[in-house]
Amino acid sequence: MDTHLMIGIAVMMGLIGIAASRDLLRMRRAQLEPVTLRVRRDDARMR
C-alpha cells in the first residue's frame, strides 16, 4: 500500500475514535444524576 494512503487511513480512524469517545462521554454524563452534598459547618471550630 502507499504510505500516504496508510497515514490517511490512520488519521481518519483516529478522528473517528475521538468522535466516538466524545459521544460516549456525553451519553455517560447525561445518565449521571446530580448528587447533592450536605455540608455542615461547625462554627465553633472556625473560631
TORTORSE-467142 format. One line per field, with one value per atom (N, C-alpha, C): atom name; residue in one letter; z, y negated, x negated; residue number from 0. Coordinates in pm, whole numbers. Example, Ala and Ser with C-alpha at 12.3 -4.5 7.8 and 13.67 -1.06 7.14 Angstrom:
site	[N;CA;C;N;CA;C];
code	[A;A;A;S;S;S];
w	[780;780;780;708;714;787];
v	[569;450;330;225;106;-3];
u	[-1319;-1230;-1320;-1285;-1367;-1290];
pos	[0;0;0;1;1;1];
***
This chain:
site	[N;CA;C;N;CA;C;N;CA;C;N;CA;C;N;CA;C;N;CA;C;N;CA;C;N;CA;C;N;CA;C;N;CA;C;N;CA;C;N;CA;C;N;CA;C;N;CA;C;N;CA;C;N;CA;C;N;CA;C;N;CA;C;N;CA;C;N;CA;C;N;CA;C;N;CA;C;N;CA;C;N;CA;C;N;CA;C;N;CA;C;N;CA;C;N;CA;C;N;CA;C;N;CA;C;N;CA;C;N;CA;C;N;CA;C;N;CA;C;N;CA;C;N;CA;C;N;CA;C;N;CA;C;N;CA;C;N;CA;C;N;CA;C;N;CA;C;N;CA;C;N;CA;C;N;CA;C;N;CA;C;N;CA;C];
code	[M;M;M;D;D;D;T;T;T;H;H;H;L;L;L;M;M;M;I;I;I;G;G;G;I;I;I;A;A;A;V;V;V;M;M;M;M;M;M;G;G;G;L;L;L;I;I;I;G;G;G;I;I;I;A;A;A;A;A;A;S;S;S;R;R;R;D;D;D;L;L;L;L;L;L;R;R;R;M;M;M;R;R;R;R;R;R;A;A;A;Q;Q;Q;L;L;L;E;E;E;P;P;P;V;V;V;T;T;T;L;L;L;R;R;R;V;V;V;R;R;R;R;R;R;D;D;D;D;D;D;A;A;A;R;R;R;M;M;M;R;R;R];
w	[0;0;0;-44;-48;94;125;259;291;194;218;246;176;197;338;384;518;625;605;700;702;584;576;647;630;697;848;894;1037;1097;1025;1073;1080;977;978;1091;1117;1226;1360;1374;1496;1518;1411;1422;1456;1398;1430;1576;1625;1765;1860;1826;1911;1914;1798;1793;1872;1862;1935;2085;2128;2272;2329;2253;2300;2312;2214;2216;2335;2361;2475;2607;2619;2742;2762;2654;2664;2709;2657;2698;2844;2888;3028;3122;3084;3166;3177;3070;3073;3162;3175;3256;3405;3440;3581;3640;3756;3824;3914;3920;4007;4153;4224;4365;4449;4543;4632;4759;4796;4916;5022;5142;5253;5334;5350;5424;5552;5664;5792;5838;5867;5907;6058;6112;6258;6295;6348;6379;6493;6586;6698;6652;6553;6506;6420;6359;6272;6352;6480;6559;6612];
v	[119;0;-125;-229;-356;-413;-473;-528;-639;-726;-835;-783;-677;-618;-559;-492;-433;-542;-650;-761;-824;-842;-898;-810;-679;-587;-594;-602;-610;-739;-850;-977;-970;-914;-902;-814;-703;-614;-686;-767;-843;-945;-1013;-1110;-1042;-925;-850;-807;-764;-724;-840;-957;-1075;-1113;-1112;-1147;-1047;-919;-817;-831;-859;-871;-995;-1105;-1225;-1197;-1122;-1090;-1000;-902;-813;-889;-980;-1058;-1148;-1204;-1289;-1207;-1084;-998;-958;-926;-887;-1003;-1124;-1241;-1267;-1241;-1262;-1159;-1039;-935;-959;-1029;-1052;-1150;-1118;-1208;-1301;-1427;-1519;-1479;-1479;-1440;-1565;-1582;-1697;-1655;-1734;-1707;-1808;-1758;-1849;-1869;-1993;-2026;-2096;-2039;-2100;-2182;-2308;-2397;-2403;-2376;-2379;-2516;-2603;-2741;-2745;-2653;-2655;-2623;-2538;-2502;-2614;-2694;-2802;-2915;-2929;-3040;-3018];
u	[-84;0;-88;-31;-100;-110;-222;-244;-146;-120;-26;115;153;284;295;189;189;195;123;126;265;326;460;563;553;645;625;500;473;530;517;571;723;786;932;981;912;951;934;831;812;923;963;1072;1204;1228;1349;1347;1231;1218;1241;1189;1209;1356;1422;1564;1648;1615;1691;1671;1549;1524;1594;1596;1667;1817;1870;2013;2045;1959;1981;1972;1877;1865;1987;2038;2157;2278;2291;2401;2388;2267;2246;2276;2237;2262;2412;2487;2632;2701;2642;2703;2682;2576;2547;2648;2699;2790;2709;2748;2673;2690;2580;2580;2565;2656;2646;2574;2476;2399;2437;2461;2491;2363;2328;2207;2250;2209;2242;2122;2148;2040;2037;1922;1904;1848;1934;1891;1789;1798;1705;1562;1552;1418;1359;1443;1394;1331;1366;1315;1177];
pos	[0;0;0;1;1;1;2;2;2;3;3;3;4;4;4;5;5;5;6;6;6;7;7;7;8;8;8;9;9;9;10;10;10;11;11;11;12;12;12;13;13;13;14;14;14;15;15;15;16;16;16;17;17;17;18;18;18;19;19;19;20;20;20;21;21;21;22;22;22;23;23;23;24;24;24;25;25;25;26;26;26;27;27;27;28;28;28;29;29;29;30;30;30;31;31;31;32;32;32;33;33;33;34;34;34;35;35;35;36;36;36;37;37;37;38;38;38;39;39;39;40;40;40;41;41;41;42;42;42;43;43;43;44;44;44;45;45;45;46;46;46];
***
